[in-house]
Amino acid sequence: MKRLGILLLALLVLSIGATTAATAASKTIIKIAGMKPEGEPETLGMHKFGEILAKLSNGKYETQVFPNSQLGKEDAYIASTRRGTIQMCATGTQTSALHPAMAMLETPMLFNDLAHARRAMQGKTFDLINEGFPEKSDLRTLNAFPLGFRHFYSKKALTGMKDLDGLRMRVPNIPLYINFAKECGISGQPMPFAEVPAALDQGVIDGGDSPIVDIAALKMYEITPNITLSGHILVIHSLYINEKFYQGLPEQDRKWFDQAAKESADWLWDLMAELENKAIADIEKEGGKINRPSQEFHDAMVEAGKRSWKLFYDTVPNAKEILESAEAYK
């Protein structure tokens, strides 16, 4: 009897071991690369996607997130995703090099607020921007989530367009951003963000622009105390997946990926308003000056934004349809 008990226990241990091994063997690791550090909206969105996907698939898919450019700069990890070396990545308008319409995710002065942008990005506008993208890029865009509206930070207060005239402001080295600055009368100074603090200290530039969450986190208000809530460009990043990998998934698994992408984006859209409000409160608490533009200032910025849209008409065949679609979601 004792020997029988030992035998049964051995069989149970073997059974558990076999089940564990089978489960491990059937698990698929999904690698996602991003550029932002831990704690920032892009990275939060990647982690949330992985959490939801694991739950939906009952552990079949495990996500490994590589933030802060751990797998290389944007162009490098986008190329890795296109080749299928990794399955997914998060990035912004860098993909416009493959499909010019992707630049329109960050069209200047297009959205009134987060709610307007969310309707457009979860509706027809997003579909129009992505039309033909998988065929050109070997990538599929799974969602769109916000990193926040860009606002001006400057040494002097900005009360109207006249205050922007000739102002030396750092801009990302992106044609759209450079052109929009020019339309505002700004003397745009393209440079990497890492060079901004030194350039401000040396008087090379008078300010720049960033999402309010970044302005608060980096304490930019200590160097440039005037923060103008211009909200001129909403920074939008997306989760991208290798198209061949996506199409090779079983139908039910594709639905899990789609649902995880949607739910993680919904979660981040909900969170962003809270993050922005907290950043504004933190800046004011620390002595930064928050300037809310007048309607006249806002309207003049809108007109400058619209003038910059000419770049899209020159490069994106369905630009007019995309812009009209976004307008309809106001």
GIQUIRA-V578604 format. One record per residue. N is the residue number from 1. RES is the residue in three letters. PHI is phi in radians with two decimals (none if undefined). Layout:
N;RES;PHI + N;RES;PHI
This chain:
1;MET;none + 2;LYS;-1.11 + 3;ARG;-1.16 + 4;LEU;-1.12 + 5;GLY;-1.10 + 6;ILE;-1.10 + 7;LEU;-1.11 + 8;LEU;-1.11 + 9;LEU;-1.11 + 10;ALA;-1.11 + 11;LEU;-1.13 + 12;LEU;-1.13 + 13;VAL;-1.07 + 14;LEU;-1.09 + 15;SER;-1.14 + 16;ILE;-1.10 + 17;GLY;-1.08 + 18;ALA;-1.15 + 19;THR;-1.13 + 20;THR;-1.09 + 21;ALA;-1.11 + 22;ALA;-1.14 + 23;THR;-1.11 + 24;ALA;-1.09 + 25;ALA;-1.19 + 26;SER;-1.49 + 27;LYS;-1.34 + 28;THR;-1.93 + 29;ILE;-1.55 + 30;ILE;-1.88 + 31;LYS;-1.69 + 32;ILE;-2.15 + 33;ALA;-1.78 + 34;GLY;-2.55 + 35;MET;-1.86 + 36;LYS;-1.52 + 37;PRO;-1.24 + 38;GLU;-1.04 + 39;GLY;1.60 + 40;GLU;-1.55 + 41;PRO;-0.90 + 42;GLU;-1.01 + 43;THR;-1.22 + 44;LEU;-1.03 + 45;GLY;-1.13 + 46;MET;-1.13 + 47;HIS;-1.11 + 48;LYS;-1.11 + 49;PHE;-1.00 + 50;GLY;-1.09 + 51;GLU;-1.08 + 52;ILE;-1.22 + 53;LEU;-1.08 + 54;ALA;-1.07 + 55;LYS;-1.19 + 56;LEU;-1.10 + 57;SER;-1.58 + 58;ASN;0.98 + 59;GLY;1.48 + 60;LYS;-1.13 + 61;TYR;-2.02 + 62;GLU;-2.03 + 63;THR;-1.75 + 64;GLN;-1.96 + 65;VAL;-1.69 + 66;PHE;-2.08 + 67;PRO;-1.46 + 68;ASN;0.98 + 69;SER;1.00 + 70;GLN;-1.12 + 71;LEU;-1.79 + 72;GLY;1.90 + 73;LYS;-1.23 + 74;GLU;-0.92 + 75;ASP;-1.08 + 76;ALA;-1.25 + 77;TYR;-1.35 + 78;ILE;-1.13 + 79;ALA;-1.07 + 80;SER;-1.12 + 81;THR;-1.22 + 82;ARG;-1.11 + 83;ARG;-1.32 + 84;GLY;1.59 + 85;THR;-1.10 + 86;ILE;-2.14 + 87;GLN;-1.49 + 88;MET;-2.51 + 89;CYS;-2.68 + 90;ALA;-2.14 + 91;THR;-2.83 + 92;GLY;-1.94 + 93;THR;-1.37 + 94;GLN;-0.99 + 95;THR;-1.25 + 96;SER;-1.17 + 97;ALA;-1.16 + 98;LEU;-1.67 + 99;HIS;-2.67 + 100;PRO;-0.89 + 101;ALA;-1.07 + 102;MET;-1.11 + 103;ALA;-1.11 + 104;MET;-1.31 + 105;LEU;-1.07 + 106;GLU;-2.09 + 107;THR;-1.12 + 108;PRO;-1.07 + 109;MET;0.96 + 110;LEU;-1.55 + 111;PHE;-1.92 + 112;ASN;-1.23 + 113;ASP;-2.87 + 114;LEU;-1.10 + 115;ALA;-1.11 + 116;HIS;-1.09 + 117;ALA;-1.10 + 118;ARG;-1.10 + 119;ARG;-1.08 + 120;ALA;-1.21 + 121;MET;-1.33 + 122;GLN;-1.87 + 123;GLY;-2.32 + 124;LYS;-1.15 + 125;THR;-1.01 + 126;PHE;-1.08 + 127;ASP;-1.11 + 128;LEU;-1.15 + 129;ILE;-1.09 + 130;ASN;-1.54 + 131;GLU;-1.04 + 132;GLY;1.48 + 133;PHE;-1.13 + 134;PRO;-1.02 + 135;GLU;-1.15 + 136;LYS;-1.44 + 137;SER;-2.00 + 138;ASP;1.14 + 139;LEU;-2.20 + 140;ARG;-2.15 + 141;THR;-1.52 + 142;LEU;-1.54 + 143;ASN;-2.87 + 144;ALA;-2.51 + 145;PHE;-2.35 + 146;PRO;-1.51 + 147;LEU;-1.86 + 148;GLY;1.99 + 149;PHE;-1.29 + 150;ARG;-1.41 + 151;HIS;-2.27 + 152;PHE;-1.39 + 153;TYR;-2.10 + 154;SER;-2.68 + 155;LYS;-1.29 + 156;LYS;-1.94 + 157;ALA;-1.23 + 158;LEU;-1.98 + 159;THR;-1.92 + 160;GLY;-2.90 + 161;MET;-1.07 + 162;LYS;-1.10 + 163;ASP;-1.30 + 164;LEU;-1.49 + 165;ASP;-1.08 + 166;GLY;1.36 + 167;LEU;-1.16 + 168;ARG;-1.51 + 169;MET;-2.09 + 170;ARG;-1.17 + 171;VAL;-2.29 + 172;PRO;-1.07 + 173;ASN;-1.38 + 174;ILE;-2.26 + 175;PRO;-0.86 + 176;LEU;-1.07 + 177;TYR;-1.16 + 178;ILE;-1.13 + 179;ASN;-1.16 + 180;PHE;-1.10 + 181;ALA;-1.01 + 182;LYS;-1.07 + 183;GLU;-1.12 + 184;CYS;-1.46 + 185;GLY;1.55 + 186;ILE;-1.38 + 187;SER;-1.54 + 188;GLY;-1.19 + 189;GLN;-2.07 + 190;PRO;-1.14 + 191;MET;-2.89 + 192;PRO;-1.09 + 193;PHE;-1.08 + 194;ALA;-1.04 + 195;GLU;-1.56 + 196;VAL;-1.10 + 197;PRO;-0.95 + 198;ALA;-1.13 + 199;ALA;-1.13 + 200;LEU;-1.20 + 201;ASP;-1.08 + 202;GLN;-1.51 + 203;GLY;1.35 + 204;VAL;-1.22 + 205;ILE;-2.27 + 206;ASP;-1.77 + 207;GLY;2.90 + 208;GLY;-3.03 + 209;ASP;-2.57 + 210;SER;-2.78 + 211;PRO;-1.03 + 212;ILE;-1.05 + 213;VAL;-1.11 + 214;ASP;-1.21 + 215;ILE;-1.03 + 216;ALA;-1.23 + 217;ALA;-1.10 + 218;LEU;-1.58 + 219;LYS;0.98 + 220;MET;-1.09 + 221;TYR;-1.16 + 222;GLU;-1.30 + 223;ILE;-1.74 + 224;THR;-2.15 + 225;PRO;-1.25 + 226;ASN;-1.68 + 227;ILE;-1.93 + 228;THR;-1.82 + 229;LEU;-1.39 + 230;SER;-1.34 + 231;GLY;0.91 + 232;HIS;-1.40 + 233;ILE;-2.44 + 234;LEU;-1.59 + 235;VAL;-1.36 + 236;ILE;-2.14 + 237;HIS;-1.99 + 238;SER;-2.41 + 239;LEU;-1.64 + 240;TYR;-2.01 + 241;ILE;-2.29 + 242;ASN;-1.02 + 243;GLU;-1.13 + 244;LYS;-1.14 + 245;PHE;-1.09 + 246;TYR;-1.06 + 247;GLN;-1.19 + 248;GLY;-1.44 + 249;LEU;-1.28 + 250;PRO;-1.02 + 251;GLU;-0.95 + 252;GLN;-1.10 + 253;ASP;-1.17 + 254;ARG;-1.04 + 255;LYS;-1.11 + 256;TRP;-1.11 + 257;PHE;-1.09 + 258;ASP;-1.09 + 259;GLN;-1.18 + 260;ALA;-1.09 + 261;ALA;-1.14 + 262;LYS;-1.13 + 263;GLU;-1.18 + 264;SER;-1.20 + 265;ALA;-1.18 + 266;ASP;-0.99 + 267;TRP;-1.05 + 268;LEU;-1.30 + 269;TRP;-1.06 + 270;ASP;-1.11 + 271;LEU;-1.28 + 272;MET;-1.07 + 273;ALA;-1.04 + 274;GLU;-1.13 + 275;LEU;-1.12 + 276;GLU;-1.17 + 277;ASN;-1.09 + 278;LYS;-1.14 + 279;ALA;-1.08 + 280;ILE;-1.09 + 281;ALA;-1.09 + 282;ASP;-1.13 + 283;ILE;-1.09 + 284;GLU;-1.13 + 285;LYS;-1.09 + 286;GLU;-1.53 + 287;GLY;1.73 + 288;GLY;-1.23 + 289;LYS;-1.82 + 290;ILE;-1.63 + 291;ASN;-1.92 + 292;ARG;-1.77 + 293;PRO;-1.04 + 294;SER;-1.23 + 295;GLN;-1.08 + 296;GLU;-1.10 + 297;PHE;-1.10 + 298;HIS;-1.05 + 299;ASP;-1.10 + 300;ALA;-1.16 + 301;MET;-1.14 + 302;VAL;-1.05 + 303;GLU;-1.12 + 304;ALA;-1.12 + 305;GLY;-1.05 + 306;LYS;-1.10 + 307;ARG;-1.13 + 308;SER;-1.29 + 309;TRP;-1.17 + 310;LYS;-0.95 + 311;LEU;-1.00 + 312;PHE;-1.25 + 313;TYR;-1.09 + 314;ASP;-1.43 + 315;THR;-2.16 + 316;VAL;-2.05 + 317;PRO;-0.99 + 318;ASN;-1.84 + 319;ALA;-1.01 + 320;LYS;-1.06 + 321;GLU;-1.13 + 322;ILE;-1.12 + 323;LEU;-1.15 + 324;GLU;-1.14 + 325;SER;-1.12 + 326;ALA;-1.07 + 327;GLU;-1.04 + 328;ALA;-1.20 + 329;TYR;-1.57 + 330;LYS;-1.13
